[in-house]
């Protein structure tokens, strides 16, 4: 029997050290081959953590036996969804959009934006340019599902992003190494210009590329392609 483990490697970690905060993010992962073997629950994700430490928004691509969201299909292809945790660890409240499978080579883009009208966050996930999964904290109440209504009630207005991550995770079981993969078209928009947001030097765990540049003096940050080598998620 596989021993339950939980291991996580943050390849990119960016915090907002000054008065600026994160108000919009775009990130696209090019799905790799499946882990060999598919023996644990491997996942790839981008994420935003808010400044009150009570909302953790992710775009998740995962594969593994007993997949919660895609069932048996989630053992033979990557299972993808917009995903949010609210509350406080370990007693998180879990919310997710529609879960859709995709194969190696698919481009899975997650767009996060703090809605300027409602001051609540919206998440949209696209696979090869097609919108497949949404999770909105600011949907019109007449159109909300029960899950979305509960999510709106549990999240305060004006939560600001203060941390951005790109990570790999072994959520359960004995995971094979995560195959090499890449992240493209990553961009972050801050509430105001902050040149100190720029990361210099190497990223963690052998990730290469991901050079940051700004076209507007530090408000918008664009990344070159980030390459992640094959590796096993660590604690």
C-alpha atoms as a printed R data frame, in Angstrom:
    type eleno elety resid chain resno       x      y       z
1   ATOM     1    CA   UNK     A     1   0.000  0.000   0.000
2   ATOM     2    CA   UNK     A     2   1.295  3.450  -0.864
3   ATOM     3    CA   UNK     A     3   2.173  5.603   2.113
4   ATOM     4    CA   UNK     A     4   0.326  8.925   2.194
5   ATOM     5    CA   UNK     A     5   2.760 11.786   1.815
6   ATOM     6    CA   UNK     A     6   2.544 15.450   1.019
7   ATOM     7    CA   UNK     A     7   5.422 17.215  -0.649
8   ATOM     8    CA   UNK     A     8   5.612 20.556  -2.376
9   ATOM     9    CA   UNK     A     9   8.312 22.428  -4.283
10  ATOM    10    CA   UNK     A    10   7.802 26.129  -4.994
11  ATOM    11    CA   UNK     A    11   9.773 26.901  -8.142
12  ATOM    12    CA   UNK     A    12   8.744 30.559  -8.305
13  ATOM    13    CA   UNK     A    13   7.894 32.574  -5.194
14  ATOM    14    CA   UNK     A    14   7.271 36.310  -5.553
15  ATOM    15    CA   UNK     A    15   6.068 38.564  -2.766
16  ATOM    16    CA   UNK     A    16   4.999 42.207  -2.782
17  ATOM    17    CA   UNK     A    17   7.402 43.897  -0.365
18  ATOM    18    CA   UNK     A    18   6.055 47.436  -0.562
19  ATOM    19    CA   UNK     A    19   2.738 49.231  -0.938
20  ATOM    20    CA   UNK     A    20   1.912 47.512  -4.253
21  ATOM    21    CA   UNK     A    21  -0.175 44.361  -4.395
22  ATOM    22    CA   UNK     A    22  -1.035 41.816  -7.097
23  ATOM    23    CA   UNK     A    23  -4.264 42.583  -8.973
24  ATOM    24    CA   UNK     A    24  -4.000 40.333 -12.058
25  ATOM    25    CA   UNK     A    25  -2.020 37.276 -13.173
26  ATOM    26    CA   UNK     A    26  -1.806 35.178 -16.348
27  ATOM    27    CA   UNK     A    27   0.090 31.868 -16.417
28  ATOM    28    CA   UNK     A    28   0.125 29.038 -18.984
29  ATOM    29    CA   UNK     A    29   1.597 25.594 -18.355
30  ATOM    30    CA   UNK     A    30   2.402 23.308 -21.282
31  ATOM    31    CA   UNK     A    31   1.400 19.908 -19.970
32  ATOM    32    CA   UNK     A    32   4.181 17.314 -19.957
33  ATOM    33    CA   UNK     A    33   3.987 13.571 -20.344
34  ATOM    34    CA   UNK     A    34   2.315 11.772 -17.450
35  ATOM    35    CA   UNK     A    35   4.532 10.703 -14.544
36  ATOM    36    CA   UNK     A    36   5.849  7.184 -14.942
37  ATOM    37    CA   UNK     A    37   4.291  5.383 -13.205
38  ATOM    38    CA   UNK     A    38   1.115  7.192 -12.194
39  ATOM    39    CA   UNK     A    39   1.398  5.945  -8.624
40  ATOM    40    CA   UNK     A    40   0.668  9.052  -6.556
41  ATOM    41    CA   UNK     A    41  -1.208 12.305  -7.012
42  ATOM    42    CA   UNK     A    42   1.113 14.639  -8.957
43  ATOM    43    CA   UNK     A    43   0.075 18.214  -9.642
44  ATOM    44    CA   UNK     A    44   1.375 21.359 -11.330
45  ATOM    45    CA   UNK     A    45  -0.030 24.744 -10.377
46  ATOM    46    CA   UNK     A    46   0.186 28.499 -10.339
47  ATOM    47    CA   UNK     A    47  -1.310 30.358  -7.394
48  ATOM    48    CA   UNK     A    48  -2.037 33.656  -5.655
49  ATOM    49    CA   UNK     A    49  -2.147 33.980  -1.866
50  ATOM    50    CA   UNK     A    50  -3.991 36.966  -0.428
51  ATOM    51    CA   UNK     A    51  -2.789 39.450   2.151
52  ATOM    52    CA   UNK     A    52  -5.097 38.256   4.926
53  ATOM    53    CA   UNK     A    53  -3.732 34.692   4.491
54  ATOM    54    CA   UNK     A    54  -7.254 33.363   4.027
55  ATOM    55    CA   UNK     A    55  -7.613 32.799   0.272
56  ATOM    56    CA   UNK     A    56  -5.364 30.637  -1.871
57  ATOM    57    CA   UNK     A    57  -6.337 30.671  -5.566
58  ATOM    58    CA   UNK     A    58  -4.854 28.093  -7.939
59  ATOM    59    CA   UNK     A    59  -4.982 26.841 -11.492
60  ATOM    60    CA   UNK     A    60  -4.327 23.124 -11.024
61  ATOM    61    CA   UNK     A    61  -3.337 20.321 -13.403
62  ATOM    62    CA   UNK     A    62  -3.192 16.965 -11.606
63  ATOM    63    CA   UNK     A    63  -3.049 13.243 -12.286
64  ATOM    64    CA   UNK     A    64  -3.296 10.268  -9.982
65  ATOM    65    CA   UNK     A    65  -5.249  7.218  -8.863
66  ATOM    66    CA   UNK     A    66  -8.538  8.022  -7.186
67  ATOM    67    CA   UNK     A    67  -8.628 11.536  -8.599
68  ATOM    68    CA   UNK     A    68 -11.365 13.455  -6.785
69  ATOM    69    CA   UNK     A    69 -12.447 15.654  -9.681
70  ATOM    70    CA   UNK     A    70 -12.016 13.696 -12.934
71  ATOM    71    CA   UNK     A    71 -12.446 10.167 -11.571
72  ATOM    72    CA   UNK     A    72 -10.907  7.340 -13.589
73  ATOM    73    CA   UNK     A    73 -10.154  9.747 -16.443
74  ATOM    74    CA   UNK     A    74  -7.806 11.568 -14.077
75  ATOM    75    CA   UNK     A    75  -5.448  8.599 -14.075
76  ATOM    76    CA   UNK     A    76  -4.816  8.611 -17.827
77  ATOM    77    CA   UNK     A    77  -4.728 12.363 -18.522
78  ATOM    78    CA   UNK     A    78  -4.128 15.589 -16.625
79  ATOM    79    CA   UNK     A    79  -7.218 16.807 -14.734
80  ATOM    80    CA   UNK     A    80  -7.487 20.625 -14.807
81  ATOM    81    CA   UNK     A    81  -9.599 23.112 -12.872
82  ATOM    82    CA   UNK     A    82  -9.785 26.542 -11.294
83  ATOM    83    CA   UNK     A    83  -9.453 25.958  -7.576
84  ATOM    84    CA   UNK     A    84  -9.642 28.048  -4.397
85  ATOM    85    CA   UNK     A    85  -9.040 27.378  -0.718
86  ATOM    86    CA   UNK     A    86 -10.481 29.741   1.879
87  ATOM    87    CA   UNK     A    87 -10.186 29.858   5.638
88  ATOM    88    CA   UNK     A    88  -7.166 28.705   7.580
89  ATOM    89    CA   UNK     A    89  -5.017 25.593   7.161
90  ATOM    90    CA   UNK     A    90  -5.573 22.770   7.857
91  ATOM    91    CA   UNK     A    91  -9.320 23.484   7.951
92  ATOM    92    CA   UNK     A    92  -9.608 24.860   4.437
93  ATOM    93    CA   UNK     A    93 -12.890 25.302   2.577
94  ATOM    94    CA   UNK     A    94 -12.428 23.914  -0.937
95  ATOM    95    CA   UNK     A    95 -14.097 25.352  -4.059
96  ATOM    96    CA   UNK     A    96 -13.483 24.455  -7.682
97  ATOM    97    CA   UNK     A    97 -14.741 25.080 -11.176
98  ATOM    98    CA   UNK     A    98 -15.535 22.452 -13.803
99  ATOM    99    CA   UNK     A    99 -12.821 19.796 -14.120
100 ATOM   100    CA   UNK     A   100 -11.633 18.902 -17.629
101 ATOM   101    CA   UNK     A   101  -8.962 16.439 -18.775
102 ATOM   102    CA   UNK     A   102  -6.202 17.281 -21.254
103 ATOM   103    CA   UNK     A   103  -3.239 15.417 -22.686
104 ATOM   104    CA   UNK     A   104   0.470 16.159 -22.942
105 ATOM   105    CA   UNK     A   105   1.275 19.209 -25.045
106 ATOM   106    CA   UNK     A   106  -1.955 21.012 -24.164
107 ATOM   107    CA   UNK     A   107  -1.643 24.669 -23.148
108 ATOM   108    CA   UNK     A   108  -3.493 25.270 -19.865
109 ATOM   109    CA   UNK     A   109  -3.852 28.964 -19.093
110 ATOM   110    CA   UNK     A   110  -5.210 30.391 -15.842
111 ATOM   111    CA   UNK     A   111  -6.189 34.058 -15.630
112 ATOM   112    CA   UNK     A   112  -6.778 35.639 -12.224
113 ATOM   113    CA   UNK     A   113  -8.138 39.167 -11.829
114 ATOM   114    CA   UNK     A   114  -9.400 41.285  -8.984
115 ATOM   115    CA   UNK     A   115 -12.660 42.589 -10.434
116 ATOM   116    CA   UNK     A   116 -12.403 46.405 -10.254
117 ATOM   117    CA   UNK     A   117 -16.175 46.809  -9.893
118 ATOM   118    CA   UNK     A   118 -16.873 44.245  -7.173
119 ATOM   119    CA   UNK     A   119 -13.401 44.076  -5.594
120 ATOM   120    CA   UNK     A   120 -13.709 40.281  -5.627
121 ATOM   121    CA   UNK     A   121 -11.532 37.785  -7.517
122 ATOM   122    CA   UNK     A   122 -12.433 35.993 -10.763
123 ATOM   123    CA   UNK     A   123 -10.566 32.964 -12.131
124 ATOM   124    CA   UNK     A   124 -10.809 31.583 -15.675
125 ATOM   125    CA   UNK     A   125  -9.014 28.523 -17.027
126 ATOM   126    CA   UNK     A   126  -8.516 27.862 -20.743
127 ATOM   127    CA   UNK     A   127  -7.243 24.752 -22.522
128 ATOM   128    CA   UNK     A   128  -5.787 25.454 -25.948
129 ATOM   129    CA   UNK     A   129  -7.654 28.766 -25.987
130 ATOM   130    CA   UNK     A   130 -11.071 27.397 -24.968
131 ATOM   131    CA   UNK     A   131 -12.639 28.490 -21.673
132 ATOM   132    CA   UNK     A   132 -13.262 25.329 -19.628
133 ATOM   133    CA   UNK     A   133 -13.355 26.208 -15.924
134 ATOM   134    CA   UNK     A   134 -14.378 29.327 -14.009
135 ATOM   135    CA   UNK     A   135 -14.514 30.254 -10.367
136 ATOM   136    CA   UNK     A   136 -15.886 33.673  -9.559
137 ATOM   137    CA   UNK     A   137 -16.233 35.396  -6.233
138 ATOM   138    CA   UNK     A   138 -18.287 38.130  -7.914
139 ATOM   139    CA   UNK     A   139 -20.883 36.410 -10.093
140 ATOM   140    CA   UNK     A   140 -24.356 37.945 -10.183
141 ATOM   141    CA   UNK     A   141 -26.327 36.214  -7.418
142 ATOM   142    CA   UNK     A   142 -29.135 35.264  -9.829
143 ATOM   143    CA   UNK     A   143 -26.618 33.110 -11.742
144 ATOM   144    CA   UNK     A   144 -24.663 31.635  -8.831
145 ATOM   145    CA   UNK     A   145 -24.438 27.971  -8.096
146 ATOM   146    CA   UNK     A   146 -24.664 26.931  -4.447
147 ATOM   147    CA   UNK     A   147 -20.899 26.453  -4.363
148 ATOM   148    CA   UNK     A   148 -20.220 29.897  -5.818
149 ATOM   149    CA   UNK     A   149 -22.658 31.536  -3.413
150 ATOM   150    CA   UNK     A   150 -20.881 29.942  -0.451
151 ATOM   151    CA   UNK     A   151 -17.547 31.062  -1.866
152 ATOM   152    CA   UNK     A   152 -18.758 34.652  -2.149
153 ATOM   153    CA   UNK     A   153 -20.018 34.588   1.423
154 ATOM   154    CA   UNK     A   154 -16.720 33.271   2.765
155 ATOM   155    CA   UNK     A   155 -14.423 35.784   1.076
156 ATOM   156    CA   UNK     A   156 -14.187 39.440   2.033
157 ATOM   157    CA   UNK     A   157 -14.043 42.249  -0.488
158 ATOM   158    CA   UNK     A   158 -10.755 43.878  -1.319
159 ATOM   159    CA   UNK     A   159  -8.477 40.904  -0.686
160 ATOM   160    CA   UNK     A   160  -5.172 41.793  -2.307
161 ATOM   161    CA   UNK     A   161  -2.716 39.300  -3.740
162 ATOM   162    CA   UNK     A   162   0.592 39.362  -1.897
163 ATOM   163    CA   UNK     A   163   2.282 36.160  -3.063
164 ATOM   164    CA   UNK     A   164   2.550 34.440  -6.468
165 ATOM   165    CA   UNK     A   165   3.707 30.852  -6.869
166 ATOM   166    CA   UNK     A   166   4.543 28.314  -9.562
167 ATOM   167    CA   UNK     A   167   4.878 24.913  -7.944
168 ATOM   168    CA   UNK     A   168   4.803 21.142  -8.199
169 ATOM   169    CA   UNK     A   169   3.181 18.932  -5.586
170 ATOM   170    CA   UNK     A   170   2.765 15.337  -4.542
171 ATOM   171    CA   UNK     A   171  -0.586 15.562  -2.762
172 ATOM   172    CA   UNK     A   172  -0.917 11.880  -1.835
173 ATOM   173    CA   UNK     A   173   0.618  8.479  -2.390
174 ATOM   174    CA   UNK     A   174   4.101  7.712  -3.606
175 ATOM   175    CA   UNK     A   175   4.658 10.034  -6.556
176 ATOM   176    CA   UNK     A   176   6.979  9.410  -9.458
177 ATOM   177    CA   UNK     A   177   9.084 12.424 -10.470
178 ATOM   178    CA   UNK     A   178   7.228 15.276 -12.136
179 ATOM   179    CA   UNK     A   179   8.236 15.283 -15.818
180 ATOM   180    CA   UNK     A   180  10.030 18.285 -17.278
181 ATOM   181    CA   UNK     A   181   7.627 21.024 -18.372
182 ATOM   182    CA   UNK     A   182   7.422 24.727 -19.135
183 ATOM   183    CA   UNK     A   183   5.403 27.817 -18.253
184 ATOM   184    CA   UNK     A   184   4.728 30.394 -20.941
185 ATOM   185    CA   UNK     A   185   3.203 33.872 -21.172
186 ATOM   186    CA   UNK     A   186   3.403 34.482 -17.430
187 ATOM   187    CA   UNK     A   187   2.517 38.055 -16.507
188 ATOM   188    CA   UNK     A   188   1.708 39.868 -13.271
189 ATOM   189    CA   UNK     A   189   0.013 43.255 -12.930
190 ATOM   190    CA   UNK     A   190   0.535 45.177  -9.687
191 ATOM   191    CA   UNK     A   191  -1.671 47.887  -8.246
192 ATOM   192    CA   UNK     A   192   1.154 50.376  -8.714
193 ATOM   193    CA   UNK     A   193   4.684 50.353 -10.068
194 ATOM   194    CA   UNK     A   194   7.284 48.671  -7.872
195 ATOM   195    CA   UNK     A   195  10.700 47.972  -9.371
196 ATOM   196    CA   UNK     A   196  11.701 45.999  -6.266
197 ATOM   197    CA   UNK     A   197   9.213 43.265  -7.278
198 ATOM   198    CA   UNK     A   198  11.670 42.025  -9.914
199 ATOM   199    CA   UNK     A   199  13.415 38.744  -9.157
200 ATOM   200    CA   UNK     A   200  17.072 38.474 -10.059
201 ATOM   201    CA   UNK     A   201  19.275 35.409 -10.034
202 ATOM   202    CA   UNK     A   202  18.279 31.763 -10.273
203 ATOM   203    CA   UNK     A   203  14.852 30.366  -9.547
204 ATOM   204    CA   UNK     A   204  14.468 27.431  -7.154
205 ATOM   205    CA   UNK     A   205  15.089 23.738  -7.849
206 ATOM   206    CA   UNK     A   206  16.858 24.118 -11.180
207 ATOM   207    CA   UNK     A   207  14.135 26.053 -13.003
208 ATOM   208    CA   UNK     A   208  15.639 28.215 -15.747
209 ATOM   209    CA   UNK     A   209  14.447 31.108 -17.861
210 ATOM   210    CA   UNK     A   210  11.612 33.139 -16.404
211 ATOM   211    CA   UNK     A   211  13.458 36.418 -16.887
212 ATOM   212    CA   UNK     A   212  11.274 39.305 -15.732
213 ATOM   213    CA   UNK     A   213  10.869 42.592 -17.596
214 ATOM   214    CA   UNK     A   214   8.492 45.528 -17.380
215 ATOM   215    CA   UNK     A   215   7.176 47.731 -20.202
216 ATOM   216    CA   UNK     A   216   5.729 50.389 -17.891
217 ATOM   217    CA   UNK     A   217   8.184 51.122 -15.115
218 ATOM   218    CA   UNK     A   218   7.279 48.271 -12.783
219 ATOM   219    CA   UNK     A   219   3.479 47.909 -12.811
220 ATOM   220    CA   UNK     A   220   3.289 45.083 -15.369
221 ATOM   221    CA   UNK     A   221   5.817 42.238 -15.245
222 ATOM   222    CA   UNK     A   222   6.294 39.762 -18.114
223 ATOM   223    CA   UNK     A   223   8.329 36.562 -17.945
224 ATOM   224    CA   UNK     A   224  10.224 34.696 -20.604
225 ATOM   225    CA   UNK     A   225   9.428 30.969 -20.770
226 ATOM   226    CA   UNK     A   226  10.209 29.157 -17.522
227 ATOM   227    CA   UNK     A   227  11.678 25.676 -17.930
228 ATOM   228    CA   UNK     A   228  11.255 23.166 -15.106
229 ATOM   229    CA   UNK     A   229  13.457 20.053 -15.154
230 ATOM   230    CA   UNK     A   230  12.196 16.616 -14.136
231 ATOM   231    CA   UNK     A   231  12.241 16.321 -10.374
232 ATOM   232    CA   UNK     A   232  10.521 14.898  -7.323
233 ATOM   233    CA   UNK     A   233   8.499 17.260  -5.161
234 ATOM   234    CA   UNK     A   234  10.164 17.927  -1.812
235 ATOM   235    CA   UNK     A   235   8.725 18.838   1.584
